[in-house]
Amino acid sequence: MTDNIVHAYAALEAGAPLVPYEFDAGELHPHQVEVNVEYCGLCHSDASVINNEWGISVYPVVAGHEIIGTISQLGSEAKGLKIGQRVGIGWTAESCQYCDSCISGQQVLCTGQKQSTIIGHAGGFADKVRADWQWIIPLPENLDPESAGPLLCGGITVFDPIVKHQIQAVHHVGVIGIGGLGHIAIKLLKAWGCEITAFTSSLDKTDELKAMGADHVVNSRNSSVLKEHAGKFDLILCTVNVTLDWNAYLGTLAPNGTMHMVGVVLEPLAIPTVSLIGGAKSVSGSPTGSPFALRQLLQFAARKNIAPQIELYPMSKINDALERLHSGKARYRIVLKADF
């Protein structure tokens, strides 16, 4: 008989420290796959859900959505997967598979019964986790499982707009905020062949960022310096969750350029329309990516030997890891190793 008891770490209320928590996951549904967790990345979105910063958390919260592990159970409807296979699970655990978005291959934009991995669903700060088989992403054999987890959220969040905006090696791309998402963006864009400018408020990172592939490093909060880059960027990826001088950044876009938002800035963006109209510029945003985009990313990362830079903690030290995340000193993504 299969053991359906899950051992996890959960927040029982907003902002509370995580504590050991057990629950019965029940019988596996036909469309689901169960994965034994080996590693799980720690993302700012996990902290936001733990603290109910978005007002949508459901307690107890078992967070964790950058999951690497091996398949332990397959539902009867699961296809193309096998027991023992190493796989990943990201932000989305299920999508309806019948709405127009799902049918067109944009399951991440599902308008039906989409289920996040960590909101009203138990995530990867646990010994096992379940998800819809289509969101179970096979891990290429030559991709390091220890560091691959952050690709499933932080990585796909910056990879998807690179593809959708048809960025090529001839383009100049700016990245605002060089943390968990931003440093992966630099590595991806370097492999893409682009010219890269990193915008950061921590100029002490300059040598590290250039070693990762940034061609230029600029103070993200100095509007006068931004004027020196007027009309330069085909795409700017904004990964921060703080308010900046958005009009100054729009001034750095080339004609037809786009500022693409992937960081959750909670304040409305103050953008004069004249800043958009004159150069046919745009502001856009996106969530993570479809199962196909996730597969593409992992295959590209494996082929180009792209790995997030991580700090490894045992999952039993999860509260220490969260404290490290909040300090802003992590370089550049924290990964938890399951040690139940």
C-alpha positions as CSV (number, residue, x, y, z in Angstrom):
1,M,0.0,0.0,0.0
2,T,1.4,3.4,-1.0
3,D,2.1,5.8,1.9
4,N,0.1,9.0,1.2
5,I,1.5,10.9,4.3
6,V,3.5,14.0,3.3
7,H,6.1,15.4,5.6
8,A,6.6,19.1,5.0
9,Y,7.5,22.5,6.5
10,A,4.5,24.9,6.6
11,A,3.6,28.5,7.7
12,L,0.5,28.2,9.8
13,E,-0.3,31.9,9.5
14,A,1.0,35.0,7.7
15,G,4.6,35.7,8.6
16,A,5.0,32.8,11.0
17,P,8.2,30.7,11.1
18,L,7.9,27.4,9.2
19,V,7.3,24.4,11.3
20,P,7.2,20.6,10.6
21,Y,3.8,19.6,9.3
22,E,2.3,16.4,8.1
23,F,-0.9,15.7,6.0
24,D,-2.5,12.9,4.1
25,A,-2.4,13.7,0.4
26,G,-5.1,11.0,-0.3
27,E,-5.2,8.8,-3.3
28,L,-3.3,9.9,-6.5
29,H,-5.7,11.2,-9.2
30,P,-5.5,9.7,-12.6
31,H,-4.0,12.9,-14.2
32,Q,-1.4,13.4,-11.4
33,V,2.2,12.4,-10.8
34,E,3.9,12.2,-7.4
35,V,7.5,13.3,-7.1
36,N,10.0,12.5,-4.3
37,V,11.6,15.9,-3.7
38,E,15.4,16.0,-3.8
39,Y,16.0,19.8,-4.1
40,C,13.8,22.9,-4.0
41,G,14.7,26.4,-4.8
42,L,13.7,29.3,-2.5
43,C,12.1,32.1,-4.4
44,H,10.9,35.6,-3.3
45,S,7.5,34.5,-4.4
46,D,7.6,31.8,-1.7
47,A,8.2,34.5,0.9
48,S,5.4,36.6,-0.6
49,V,3.0,33.7,-0.3
50,I,4.2,32.8,3.2
51,N,3.6,36.4,4.3
52,N,0.4,36.8,2.3
53,E,1.8,39.9,0.6
54,W,-0.5,39.3,-2.4
55,G,-3.6,38.6,-0.2
56,I,-4.3,35.2,-1.8
57,S,-2.5,32.8,0.5
58,V,-4.3,29.7,1.9
59,Y,-3.0,28.5,5.2
60,P,-1.3,26.3,6.1
61,V,1.1,27.3,3.4
62,V,3.6,24.6,2.1
63,A,5.6,26.7,-0.3
64,G,8.4,25.7,-2.7
65,H,7.9,25.7,-6.5
66,E,11.4,25.1,-8.0
67,I,11.3,21.4,-7.4
68,I,13.7,18.7,-8.6
69,G,13.0,15.1,-7.7
70,T,12.2,11.6,-9.0
71,I,8.9,10.2,-9.9
72,S,7.4,7.8,-7.3
73,Q,3.9,7.4,-8.6
74,L,2.2,7.8,-11.9
75,G,-1.6,8.3,-12.4
76,S,-3.3,6.2,-15.0
77,E,-3.6,9.1,-17.5
78,A,0.1,10.2,-17.3
79,K,2.0,9.8,-20.5
80,G,5.6,9.8,-21.5
81,L,7.0,9.5,-18.0
82,K,8.3,6.7,-15.9
83,I,8.9,5.7,-12.3
84,G,12.3,6.8,-11.1
85,Q,12.7,9.5,-13.8
86,R,14.3,12.8,-12.6
87,V,12.0,15.7,-13.3
88,G,11.1,19.3,-12.3
89,I,8.0,21.1,-11.2
90,G,7.7,24.9,-11.3
91,W,5.1,27.6,-10.4
92,T,2.1,25.8,-12.0
93,A,0.9,22.4,-10.9
94,E,-2.3,22.0,-13.0
95,S,-4.2,23.6,-15.9
96,C,-7.6,22.8,-17.3
97,Q,-6.4,21.5,-20.7
98,Y,-9.6,22.6,-22.4
99,C,-9.7,26.4,-22.5
100,D,-8.5,28.3,-25.6
101,S,-5.2,29.1,-23.9
102,C,-4.5,25.5,-23.0
103,I,-5.5,24.2,-26.4
104,S,-3.2,26.7,-28.1
105,G,-0.2,25.7,-26.0
106,Q,-0.3,28.6,-23.6
107,Q,-1.3,26.6,-20.6
108,V,0.4,29.2,-18.3
109,L,-2.4,31.6,-19.3
110,C,-5.1,29.0,-18.5
111,T,-8.5,30.6,-17.9
112,G,-10.1,27.4,-16.6
113,Q,-9.0,25.5,-13.5
114,K,-5.4,26.5,-13.2
115,Q,-3.7,25.6,-10.0
116,S,-0.5,27.2,-8.6
117,T,1.9,24.8,-6.9
118,I,1.9,26.8,-3.6
119,I,-1.5,28.5,-3.3
120,G,-4.2,26.2,-2.1
121,H,-1.8,23.3,-3.0
122,A,1.1,21.8,-1.2
123,G,4.5,22.7,-2.7
124,G,8.1,21.4,-2.6
125,F,9.1,22.2,1.0
126,A,8.2,18.6,1.6
127,D,9.4,15.1,1.0
128,K,7.0,14.7,-1.9
129,V,4.7,16.7,-4.1
130,R,2.0,16.1,-6.8
131,A,1.2,17.8,-10.0
132,D,-0.6,17.3,-13.4
133,W,1.5,15.1,-15.6
134,Q,1.8,17.8,-18.3
135,W,3.5,20.1,-15.8
136,I,6.1,17.4,-14.9
137,I,9.2,18.5,-16.8
138,P,11.8,15.9,-17.7
139,L,15.3,16.9,-16.6
140,P,18.1,16.5,-19.2
141,E,20.6,14.0,-18.0
142,N,23.6,16.4,-18.2
143,L,21.8,19.2,-16.2
144,D,23.0,19.3,-12.5
145,P,20.0,18.5,-10.3
146,E,21.4,20.5,-7.4
147,S,21.3,23.8,-9.2
148,A,18.6,23.2,-11.8
149,G,15.6,24.0,-9.6
150,P,15.7,27.8,-10.0
151,L,15.4,27.4,-13.8
152,L,11.8,26.2,-13.3
153,C,10.6,29.6,-12.0
154,G,13.3,32.3,-12.0
155,G,14.8,30.9,-15.2
156,I,11.6,30.4,-17.2
157,T,10.3,33.9,-16.1
158,V,13.2,35.6,-17.9
159,F,13.6,33.0,-20.7
160,D,10.0,33.2,-22.0
161,P,10.1,37.0,-22.8
162,I,13.4,36.6,-24.6
163,V,11.7,34.1,-26.9
164,K,8.4,35.9,-27.3
165,H,10.1,39.3,-28.1
166,Q,12.2,37.5,-30.8
167,I,15.5,38.6,-29.3
168,Q,18.5,37.8,-31.4
169,A,22.3,38.1,-31.0
170,V,22.3,41.5,-32.7
171,H,20.1,43.0,-29.9
172,H,21.1,45.0,-26.9
173,V,19.2,43.9,-23.7
174,G,19.1,45.6,-20.3
175,V,18.4,43.7,-17.1
176,I,17.1,45.6,-14.1
177,G,17.9,43.9,-10.7
178,I,20.6,41.3,-10.5
179,G,19.3,38.8,-8.0
180,G,17.8,35.4,-8.5
181,L,16.0,36.2,-11.8
182,G,18.4,38.8,-13.1
183,H,21.6,36.7,-12.8
184,I,20.0,33.9,-14.7
185,A,18.9,36.4,-17.4
186,I,22.5,37.5,-17.9
187,K,23.6,33.9,-18.3
188,L,20.9,33.1,-20.8
189,L,21.5,36.3,-22.8
190,K,25.2,35.7,-22.9
191,A,24.6,32.3,-24.4
192,W,22.1,34.0,-26.8
193,G,24.9,36.3,-28.0
194,C,23.3,39.6,-27.0
195,E,25.0,42.8,-25.7
196,I,24.0,43.0,-22.1
197,T,23.7,45.9,-19.6
198,A,23.1,45.0,-16.0
199,F,21.2,47.7,-13.9
200,T,21.9,47.2,-10.2
201,S,21.8,49.3,-7.1
202,S,24.7,47.2,-5.8
203,L,27.7,48.2,-7.9
204,D,29.9,46.0,-5.7
205,K,28.6,43.2,-7.8
206,T,30.2,44.6,-11.0
207,D,33.1,42.1,-11.3
208,E,30.8,39.2,-10.6
209,L,28.2,40.4,-13.2
210,K,30.9,40.9,-15.9
211,A,32.2,37.4,-15.2
212,M,28.7,36.1,-15.7
213,G,28.5,37.8,-19.1
214,A,27.3,41.4,-18.6
215,D,29.1,43.8,-21.0
216,H,28.1,46.9,-18.9
217,V,27.0,47.6,-15.3
218,V,25.0,50.7,-14.5
219,N,23.5,52.2,-11.3
220,S,19.8,51.4,-11.5
221,R,18.8,54.3,-9.4
222,N,20.8,57.1,-11.1
223,S,18.4,58.8,-13.5
224,S,21.1,61.1,-14.8
225,V,23.3,58.1,-15.8
226,L,20.4,56.5,-17.5
227,K,20.3,59.5,-19.9
228,E,23.7,58.4,-21.3
229,H,22.0,55.2,-22.6
230,A,19.1,57.0,-24.4
231,G,17.7,55.0,-27.4
232,K,19.9,51.9,-26.8
233,F,17.9,48.9,-25.7
234,D,15.7,46.6,-27.8
235,L,14.4,45.0,-24.6
236,I,14.7,45.7,-20.9
237,L,13.8,42.9,-18.5
238,C,12.7,44.3,-15.1
239,T,13.0,41.8,-12.3
240,V,12.7,44.1,-9.3
241,N,9.6,44.6,-7.1
242,V,10.4,48.3,-6.2
243,T,9.4,51.5,-7.9
244,L,12.0,53.2,-10.1
245,D,12.1,56.1,-12.5
246,W,10.2,54.3,-15.2
247,N,10.1,57.3,-17.6
248,A,13.9,57.4,-17.5
249,Y,14.0,53.7,-18.4
250,L,11.6,54.2,-21.3
251,G,14.0,56.9,-22.5
252,T,16.7,54.2,-22.9
253,L,14.6,52.1,-25.2
254,A,15.3,52.0,-28.9
255,P,12.4,52.6,-31.4
256,N,10.0,49.7,-31.1
257,G,11.7,48.7,-27.8
258,T,9.9,47.1,-24.9
259,M,10.2,47.2,-21.2
260,H,9.1,43.9,-19.9
261,M,8.0,43.5,-16.3
262,V,8.5,40.2,-14.5
263,G,9.0,41.5,-11.0
264,V,5.9,42.2,-9.0
265,V,5.9,46.0,-8.4
266,L,2.9,46.6,-6.2
267,E,2.6,50.3,-6.9
268,P,1.0,51.5,-10.2
269,L,3.6,52.4,-12.9
270,A,3.7,56.1,-13.6
271,I,4.2,56.2,-17.4
272,P,3.4,59.2,-19.6
273,T,1.8,58.0,-22.8
274,V,4.0,60.4,-24.8
275,S,7.0,58.3,-23.8
276,L,5.5,55.4,-25.6
277,I,4.0,57.0,-28.6
278,G,7.0,58.8,-30.0
279,G,9.2,55.8,-30.5
280,A,6.4,53.1,-30.8
281,K,7.6,51.7,-27.4
282,S,5.7,49.4,-25.2
283,V,5.5,48.0,-21.7
284,S,4.6,44.4,-21.2
285,G,4.6,41.6,-18.7
286,S,4.3,37.9,-18.4
287,P,4.1,35.1,-15.8
288,T,6.3,32.0,-16.1
289,G,5.9,29.8,-19.2
290,S,4.2,26.8,-20.8
291,P,5.3,23.2,-20.3
292,F,6.8,23.4,-23.8
293,A,8.8,26.6,-22.9
294,L,10.0,24.9,-19.8
295,R,11.3,21.9,-21.8
296,Q,13.0,24.3,-24.2
297,L,14.7,26.1,-21.4
298,L,16.0,23.0,-19.7
299,Q,17.3,21.7,-23.0
300,F,19.0,25.0,-23.9
301,A,20.5,25.2,-20.4
302,A,21.9,21.7,-20.7
303,R,23.3,22.4,-24.2
304,K,25.0,25.7,-23.2
305,N,26.0,24.5,-19.7
306,I,23.9,27.3,-18.0
307,A,23.5,26.8,-14.2
308,P,22.1,29.3,-11.6
309,Q,24.6,30.3,-9.0
310,I,23.3,28.9,-5.7
311,E,23.7,28.7,-2.0
312,L,22.8,25.2,-0.7
313,Y,20.9,24.7,2.7
314,P,19.5,21.6,4.2
315,M,15.7,21.8,4.2
316,S,15.7,21.4,7.9
317,K,17.4,24.8,8.1
318,I,14.6,26.4,6.1
319,N,14.0,29.3,8.4
320,D,17.7,30.2,8.3
321,A,17.5,30.1,4.5
322,L,14.4,32.4,4.6
323,E,16.4,34.8,6.8
324,R,19.3,34.7,4.3
325,L,16.8,35.5,1.5
326,H,15.4,38.5,3.3
327,S,18.9,39.8,4.0
328,G,19.4,40.4,0.2
329,K,22.9,38.9,0.5
330,A,22.3,35.5,-1.2
331,R,24.4,34.9,-4.3
332,Y,22.2,34.5,-6.1
333,R,19.6,31.8,-5.5
334,I,19.0,29.6,-2.4
335,V,18.4,25.9,-2.9
336,L,17.1,23.6,-0.2
337,K,18.2,19.9,-0.1
338,A,15.6,17.6,1.3
339,D,16.8,15.9,4.4
340,F,13.7,14.4,6.0
